[in-house]
Amino acid sequence: MRASLMIVFNQPFVENIPKLEQLYRGRFPDLDYLVPFVPDSPHIFAVHCRSDIFQGYFAEVYPRIRNNPFSHFIFCADDLLLNPSLNAGNILGILNLKPGVGYIKEAIPLAHGFHNGWMHTMPAFAAISKAQYNGILPRPETAAQLIGRHGIPWVPINKEHLAKYQQTTTQPDGYTAELTGLVARFGDYYAYPLVYGYSDFIVVPAEAFNLFAHYCGLFASINLFVEVAVPTALLMSCNAVNTEAHINWEGTEYWDAQRIEKLQRFNYNLPSLLQSFESNQLYIHPVKLSQWRL
């Protein structure tokens, strides 16, 4: 097996590429970049989607890389710093990936987002409701079967979901009213089987890439938020997908103020941060490389 590493940019910060080359080229010889709104150049593939629907990148780049001799394509955000012990020779083993098996941190039924007030829950269901199923997306029953083979149930939405969401969401009241109307019209059948999860580090096996790219393109066309689109497309296209539950490693996301403060103690010295990695720490995110010194 052979892995390609592709760094995914949300914005055209090509100034960070020299640092990424220093960080990764020696460990991942097959290294390329997906960069929006810039011309193609050696190792840079130009893509043309907004950052909130960057699943469109994968649909756009697939025809240009499908004939490459890789078993897996690793997609990693440009502000995600991989453990320095990881390389092309060991990363597939660490992620417990065999031919045909993909990877994502997690995949959670989107209906659960109603309970925690995740702001993208309602817009995701609304986007799906506005898409026509026949000939565009798999029917809900088919999608449920594809996702269900990974042990994730189809969770229909109901009035209890809506009531909880109304209490916790940061979305305007109009969104909840719109969804209430949709549920009244379509009932539980309306609840298209979607999952959500962190999508800044994924692995797509070559066998599934064609179908994965197809679903990503469809989901980009209806503006489905990326952290719904990517996990759903990956589960629908792969026969098997590993998550953190299948490995002994886990990534670290520094979102809250306390964790961000921990990063600041390194005084933006990247070698010091690299030396701080724990043995089973898969990555740190986000690390804005433009702020850090090598």
C-alpha positions as CSV (number, residue, x, y, z in Angstrom):
1,M,0.0,0.0,0.0
2,R,1.1,3.5,-0.7
3,A,-0.3,6.8,0.7
4,S,-0.4,10.3,-0.8
5,L,-0.6,13.3,1.4
6,M,-2.7,16.3,0.1
7,I,-2.8,19.5,2.2
8,V,-6.1,21.3,1.9
9,F,-6.2,25.1,2.1
10,N,-9.4,27.0,3.0
11,Q,-7.8,30.2,1.7
12,P,-5.0,30.8,-0.8
13,F,-2.2,31.2,1.7
14,V,0.5,29.9,-0.6
15,E,3.1,31.7,1.7
16,N,2.7,28.7,4.1
17,I,3.8,26.1,1.5
18,P,7.6,26.5,2.1
19,K,7.0,25.7,5.8
20,L,4.8,22.7,4.9
21,E,7.5,21.5,2.5
22,Q,10.0,21.6,5.4
23,L,7.6,19.8,7.7
24,Y,6.4,17.0,5.4
25,R,8.3,16.5,2.2
26,G,11.0,14.3,3.8
27,R,8.4,12.2,5.5
28,F,5.7,12.1,2.7
29,P,7.4,12.2,-0.7
30,D,4.0,12.1,-2.5
31,L,2.9,15.5,-1.2
32,D,0.6,17.9,-3.0
33,Y,-1.6,20.9,-2.2
34,L,-5.3,21.8,-2.9
35,V,-5.4,25.6,-2.9
36,P,-8.4,27.7,-3.9
37,F,-8.4,30.4,-6.5
38,V,-4.8,30.1,-7.6
39,P,-3.4,28.7,-10.9
40,D,-2.1,25.2,-11.1
41,S,1.6,24.8,-10.6
42,P,3.9,21.9,-9.7
43,H,2.4,20.1,-6.7
44,I,-0.5,22.6,-6.5
45,F,-4.0,21.8,-7.7
46,A,-6.2,24.8,-8.1
47,V,-9.8,24.3,-6.7
48,H,-12.7,26.7,-6.7
49,C,-15.1,26.2,-3.8
50,R,-15.9,28.2,-0.7
51,S,-14.3,27.0,2.5
52,D,-17.6,26.0,4.1
53,I,-18.3,23.5,1.2
54,F,-14.7,22.4,0.6
55,Q,-16.0,18.9,-0.2
56,G,-16.2,20.3,-3.7
57,Y,-12.4,20.3,-3.8
58,F,-12.4,16.5,-3.8
59,A,-14.9,16.3,-6.6
60,E,-12.9,18.7,-8.6
61,V,-9.5,17.2,-8.1
62,Y,-10.5,13.5,-8.5
63,P,-10.2,13.4,-12.4
64,R,-6.7,14.8,-12.1
65,I,-5.4,12.3,-9.6
66,R,-7.4,9.1,-10.2
67,N,-4.7,7.4,-12.2
68,N,-2.0,7.9,-9.5
69,P,-0.7,4.6,-8.0
70,F,-1.9,5.2,-4.4
71,S,-4.0,2.9,-2.2
72,H,-5.1,5.8,0.0
73,F,-5.3,9.6,-0.3
74,I,-4.7,11.5,3.0
75,F,-6.4,14.9,3.1
76,C,-5.1,17.2,5.9
77,A,-5.9,20.8,6.6
78,D,-3.1,23.3,6.2
79,D,-3.5,24.4,9.8
80,L,-3.4,20.9,11.2
81,L,0.0,19.8,12.4
82,L,0.6,16.0,12.2
83,N,2.7,14.2,14.8
84,P,6.3,14.4,13.6
85,S,6.7,10.6,14.0
86,L,4.2,10.0,11.3
87,N,5.4,9.3,7.7
88,A,4.3,7.6,4.5
89,G,5.6,4.3,5.7
90,N,3.8,4.0,9.0
91,I,0.7,6.2,8.9
92,L,-1.6,3.6,7.3
93,G,-0.7,1.0,9.8
94,I,-1.2,3.4,12.7
95,L,-4.7,4.2,11.4
96,N,-5.3,0.5,11.0
97,L,-6.1,1.0,7.3
98,K,-6.3,-1.9,4.8
99,P,-7.2,-1.6,1.1
100,G,-10.6,-0.1,0.7
101,V,-10.9,1.2,4.3
102,G,-11.2,5.0,4.9
103,Y,-10.7,7.1,8.0
104,I,-12.4,10.0,9.8
105,K,-12.2,11.1,13.4
106,E,-15.9,10.5,14.1
107,A,-19.3,10.1,12.4
108,I,-22.4,11.0,14.4
109,P,-26.1,10.9,13.3
110,L,-27.0,14.5,12.5
111,A,-30.3,14.2,14.5
112,H,-28.1,14.3,17.6
113,G,-27.2,17.9,16.6
114,F,-30.7,18.9,17.6
115,H,-29.9,18.0,21.2
116,N,-26.6,20.0,21.5
117,G,-27.8,22.9,19.4
118,W,-25.2,22.5,16.7
119,M,-25.8,25.5,14.5
120,H,-25.4,23.6,11.2
121,T,-28.0,21.0,12.0
122,M,-31.1,22.8,10.7
123,P,-29.4,24.3,7.6
124,A,-28.1,20.8,6.6
125,F,-31.6,19.3,6.7
126,A,-33.0,22.3,4.9
127,A,-30.4,21.9,2.2
128,I,-31.2,18.3,1.7
129,S,-35.0,19.0,1.6
130,K,-34.5,21.4,-1.2
131,A,-32.6,18.9,-3.4
132,Q,-34.6,16.5,-5.5
133,Y,-33.8,12.8,-4.7
134,N,-34.5,11.1,-8.0
135,G,-31.5,11.0,-10.1
136,I,-29.5,13.4,-7.9
137,L,-29.1,11.9,-4.4
138,P,-29.7,8.3,-3.3
139,R,-33.1,7.8,-1.8
140,P,-33.3,8.1,2.0
141,E,-33.7,4.4,2.3
142,T,-30.6,3.7,0.2
143,A,-28.6,6.2,2.1
144,A,-29.7,4.7,5.4
145,Q,-28.5,1.2,4.2
146,L,-25.1,2.6,3.1
147,I,-24.6,4.4,6.4
148,G,-26.2,1.7,8.5
149,R,-23.5,-0.9,7.5
150,H,-21.1,1.1,9.6
151,G,-23.3,0.6,12.7
152,I,-24.8,4.1,12.6
153,P,-28.6,4.0,12.8
154,W,-31.0,6.2,10.9
155,V,-32.4,8.6,13.5
156,P,-35.7,10.3,12.2
157,I,-36.3,13.8,13.5
158,N,-39.4,14.6,15.5
159,K,-41.1,17.3,17.5
160,E,-38.9,16.5,20.5
161,H,-35.8,17.2,18.4
162,L,-37.2,20.5,17.3
163,A,-38.1,21.6,20.9
164,K,-34.6,20.8,22.2
165,Y,-33.0,22.6,19.2
166,Q,-35.2,25.7,19.7
167,Q,-33.9,25.9,23.3
168,T,-30.2,25.5,22.5
169,T,-29.5,26.7,19.0
170,T,-27.9,30.0,18.0
171,Q,-29.8,30.1,14.7
172,P,-32.6,32.7,14.1
173,D,-36.1,31.6,14.9
174,G,-36.9,31.5,11.2
175,Y,-34.8,28.4,10.7
176,T,-36.6,26.4,13.3
177,A,-39.9,27.5,11.9
178,E,-38.9,26.4,8.4
179,L,-37.9,23.0,9.7
180,T,-41.1,22.6,11.7
181,G,-43.0,23.1,8.5
182,L,-40.9,20.5,6.7
183,V,-41.4,17.9,9.4
184,A,-45.2,18.6,9.3
185,R,-45.2,18.0,5.6
186,F,-42.9,15.1,5.2
187,G,-42.9,13.5,8.7
188,D,-40.1,11.1,9.7
189,Y,-39.6,10.1,6.1
190,Y,-38.2,13.6,5.5
191,A,-35.2,13.0,7.9
192,Y,-32.6,12.1,5.3
193,P,-29.8,10.0,6.9
194,L,-26.9,12.4,7.4
195,V,-24.0,12.2,9.8
196,Y,-21.6,14.9,10.9
197,G,-18.1,15.0,12.3
198,Y,-14.7,16.7,12.2
199,S,-13.4,16.7,8.6
200,D,-10.0,18.4,8.6
201,F,-8.2,15.0,8.6
202,I,-9.6,12.2,6.5
203,V,-8.3,9.2,4.4
204,V,-10.0,8.1,1.2
205,P,-9.2,4.7,-0.2
206,A,-8.6,4.6,-3.9
207,E,-11.4,2.0,-4.5
208,A,-14.0,4.4,-3.1
209,F,-12.6,7.7,-4.4
210,N,-14.8,7.8,-7.5
211,L,-18.0,7.4,-5.6
212,F,-16.8,9.7,-2.7
213,A,-16.0,12.4,-5.2
214,H,-19.4,12.0,-6.8
215,Y,-21.2,12.5,-3.5
216,C,-19.0,15.4,-2.5
217,G,-19.8,17.1,-5.8
218,L,-23.5,16.6,-5.3
219,F,-23.4,17.9,-1.7
220,A,-21.4,20.9,-2.7
221,S,-24.0,21.7,-5.4
222,I,-26.7,22.0,-2.7
223,N,-24.4,23.9,-0.3
224,L,-24.4,21.2,2.3
225,F,-22.0,22.2,5.1
226,V,-18.7,20.4,4.8
227,E,-18.7,18.7,8.2
228,V,-21.9,17.0,7.2
229,A,-21.1,16.4,3.6
230,V,-17.6,14.8,4.0
231,P,-18.5,12.2,6.7
232,T,-21.8,11.3,4.9
233,A,-20.0,10.9,1.6
234,L,-17.2,8.9,3.1
235,L,-19.6,6.4,4.8
236,M,-21.8,6.2,1.8
237,S,-18.8,5.4,-0.5
238,C,-16.6,3.1,1.6
239,N,-17.4,-0.5,2.7
240,A,-15.5,0.2,5.9
241,V,-14.4,3.4,7.7
242,N,-12.2,3.6,10.8
243,T,-12.6,6.3,13.4
244,E,-10.6,7.2,16.6
245,A,-12.6,4.4,18.2
246,H,-10.6,1.9,16.1
247,I,-7.1,3.1,16.8
248,N,-4.9,4.0,19.8
249,W,-4.3,7.5,18.7
250,E,-6.3,10.6,18.9
251,G,-6.1,14.2,17.5
252,T,-6.2,17.3,19.7
253,E,-8.4,20.3,18.8
254,Y,-7.5,23.6,20.5
255,W,-10.8,25.4,20.3
256,D,-11.4,26.7,23.9
257,A,-9.5,29.5,25.5
258,Q,-7.8,27.3,28.0
259,R,-6.2,25.1,25.3
260,I,-5.3,28.1,23.1
261,E,-3.5,29.5,26.1
262,K,-1.5,26.2,26.3
263,L,-0.3,26.7,22.7
264,Q,0.9,30.2,23.5
265,R,3.4,29.0,26.0
266,F,5.5,27.8,23.0
267,N,5.9,31.4,21.9
268,Y,5.2,30.5,18.3
269,N,8.3,28.3,18.1
270,L,7.4,25.4,15.9
271,P,10.3,23.1,16.8
272,S,9.3,23.4,20.5
273,L,5.7,22.5,19.7
274,L,6.8,19.5,17.6
275,Q,8.8,18.2,20.5
276,S,5.8,18.4,22.8
277,F,3.7,15.8,20.9
278,E,2.7,12.8,23.0
279,S,3.4,9.4,21.5
280,N,-0.2,8.7,20.5
281,Q,-1.2,12.2,19.6
282,L,-2.3,12.1,16.0
283,Y,-2.3,15.9,15.3
284,I,-2.8,19.4,16.8
285,H,-5.4,21.7,15.2
286,P,-5.4,24.6,14.5
287,V,-1.9,25.8,14.2
288,K,-1.8,28.9,12.0
289,L,1.7,28.4,10.4
290,S,2.0,32.0,9.3
291,Q,2.3,32.9,13.0
292,W,5.0,30.2,13.8
293,R,8.8,30.1,13.3
294,L,10.6,27.0,12.1
